[in-house]
Each structure stands twice: as C-alpha cells, then as structure tokens.
Amino acid sequence: MVDACNNISTKDSITYMGIKNIFCGMKSFWVATGANACAHKYFAYAQKIQRTYNLWVERYEKAYAEAKKQQIVKIKGQ
C-alpha cells in the first residue's frame, strides 16, 4: 500500500504531492496495523487448535502403544 502511495503522478505540484503522500502513507499505515492485529488474533487461535490436536495425537499414540503392549503380554501368557 505504501508503494502505491509513492507512485503518485508527477504532474501534481511538489507541495500537493507531499501532502497527498503523507495522507496516503498514514492511511496505509492504519490499514496495515488493523490487518496485522486481526492476523495476530487468527494466528494465535490456529496455534491453540494445533497444540490441542498435537496433545490428542500424543495421548492417542501413548494409549495405542500401551494397548498393543498389553495385547502382546496377553498372547504370550496363553
């Protein structure tokens, strides 16, 4: 967005271009700040969901390994 603001046509006066660039730069800064704030919220949520999933997989694998071990012991005991 800032690059788009800097590409204002050269037919405008220097003063007008300076004011236009400042306004455009401020506008793009606030839009980018808002977008980053929203992105942070969704990124944090995605990380929370990923941690929950990883914990579930860890518990599942542990339970599966324990069940497999018990099954082997049961078969050897027969």
VOTITI-165778 format. One record per residue (C-alpha): residue number from 1; residue in one letter; x, y, z. Coordinates in Angstrom, 3 decimals, always signed. Layout:
<torgus>
num NUM	residuo a	xx X	yy Y	zz Z
...
</torgus>
This chain:
<torgus>
num 1	residuo m	xx +0.000	yy +0.000	zz +0.000
num 2	residuo v	xx +2.828	yy +2.401	zz +0.809
num 3	residuo d	xx +4.410	yy +1.719	zz -2.595
num 4	residuo a	xx +1.106	yy +2.563	zz -4.282
num 5	residuo c	xx +1.053	yy +5.860	zz -2.400
num 6	residuo n	xx +4.560	yy +6.720	zz -3.537
num 7	residuo n	xx +3.634	yy +6.268	zz -7.210
num 8	residuo i	xx +1.555	yy +9.431	zz -7.430
num 9	residuo s	xx +1.778	yy +11.062	zz -10.848
num 10	residuo t	xx +4.456	yy +13.701	zz -11.409
num 11	residuo k	xx +2.055	yy +16.205	zz -12.974
num 12	residuo d	xx +0.994	yy +17.383	zz -9.490
num 13	residuo s	xx +2.938	yy +20.115	zz -7.692
num 14	residuo i	xx +5.618	yy +19.199	zz -5.142
num 15	residuo t	xx +3.559	yy +20.590	zz -2.237
num 16	residuo y	xx +0.409	yy +18.773	zz -3.302
num 17	residuo m	xx +2.328	yy +15.537	zz -3.814
num 18	residuo g	xx +3.918	yy +15.822	zz -0.359
num 19	residuo i	xx +0.563	yy +16.319	zz +1.358
num 20	residuo k	xx -1.009	yy +13.542	zz -0.702
num 21	residuo n	xx +1.877	yy +11.169	zz +0.156
num 22	residuo i	xx +1.628	yy +11.946	zz +3.862
num 23	residuo f	xx -2.127	yy +11.352	zz +3.924
num 24	residuo c	xx -1.857	yy +8.224	zz +1.804
num 25	residuo g	xx +1.006	yy +6.894	zz +3.932
num 26	residuo m	xx -0.945	yy +7.454	zz +7.156
num 27	residuo k	xx -3.991	yy +5.726	zz +5.698
num 28	residuo s	xx -1.950	yy +2.722	zz +4.583
num 29	residuo f	xx -0.245	yy +2.551	zz +7.983
num 30	residuo w	xx -3.590	yy +2.328	zz +9.807
num 31	residuo v	xx -4.966	yy -0.261	zz +7.394
num 32	residuo a	xx -1.810	yy -2.371	zz +7.777
num 33	residuo t	xx -1.944	yy -2.029	zz +11.571
num 34	residuo g	xx -5.553	yy -3.223	zz +11.617
num 35	residuo a	xx -4.766	yy -6.139	zz +9.306
num 36	residuo n	xx -1.827	yy -7.204	zz +11.483
num 37	residuo a	xx -3.966	yy -7.029	zz +14.621
num 38	residuo c	xx -6.587	yy -9.292	zz +13.035
num 39	residuo a	xx -3.946	yy -11.654	zz +11.678
num 40	residuo h	xx -2.393	yy -11.987	zz +15.133
num 41	residuo k	xx -5.763	yy -12.990	zz +16.607
num 42	residuo y	xx -6.368	yy -15.693	zz +13.997
num 43	residuo f	xx -2.768	yy -16.931	zz +14.138
num 44	residuo a	xx -2.982	yy -17.305	zz +17.935
num 45	residuo y	xx -6.264	yy -19.220	zz +17.563
num 46	residuo a	xx -4.753	yy -21.534	zz +14.927
num 47	residuo q	xx -1.769	yy -22.209	zz +17.200
num 48	residuo k	xx -4.111	yy -23.077	zz +20.084
num 49	residuo i	xx -6.039	yy -25.534	zz +17.885
num 50	residuo q	xx -2.759	yy -27.061	zz +16.661
num 51	residuo r	xx -1.497	yy -27.560	zz +20.239
num 52	residuo t	xx -4.793	yy -29.235	zz +21.171
num 53	residuo y	xx -4.526	yy -31.568	zz +18.169
num 54	residuo n	xx -0.880	yy -32.416	zz +18.919
num 55	residuo l	xx -1.786	yy -33.252	zz +22.523
num 56	residuo w	xx -4.605	yy -35.502	zz +21.318
num 57	residuo v	xx -2.254	yy -37.327	zz +18.915
num 58	residuo e	xx +0.308	yy -37.751	zz +21.683
num 59	residuo r	xx -2.281	yy -39.242	zz +24.054
num 60	residuo y	xx -3.686	yy -41.481	zz +21.297
num 61	residuo e	xx -0.254	yy -42.849	zz +20.394
num 62	residuo k	xx +0.554	yy -43.490	zz +24.055
num 63	residuo a	xx -2.770	yy -45.321	zz +24.609
num 64	residuo y	xx -2.279	yy -47.311	zz +21.396
num 65	residuo a	xx +1.246	yy -48.359	zz +22.402
num 66	residuo e	xx +0.023	yy -49.397	zz +25.864
num 67	residuo a	xx -2.868	yy -51.423	zz +24.396
num 68	residuo k	xx -0.500	yy -53.083	zz +21.939
num 69	residuo k	xx +1.894	yy -53.953	zz +24.765
num 70	residuo q	xx -0.947	yy -55.458	zz +26.850
num 71	residuo q	xx -2.134	yy -57.473	zz +23.855
num 72	residuo i	xx +1.364	yy -58.909	zz +23.348
num 73	residuo v	xx +1.635	yy -59.813	zz +27.047
num 74	residuo k	xx -1.827	yy -61.429	zz +26.924
num 75	residuo i	xx -0.907	yy -63.528	zz +23.848
num 76	residuo k	xx +2.392	yy -64.666	zz +25.407
num 77	residuo g	xx +0.563	yy -65.612	zz +28.626
num 78	residuo q	xx -1.734	yy -68.082	zz +26.837
</torgus>
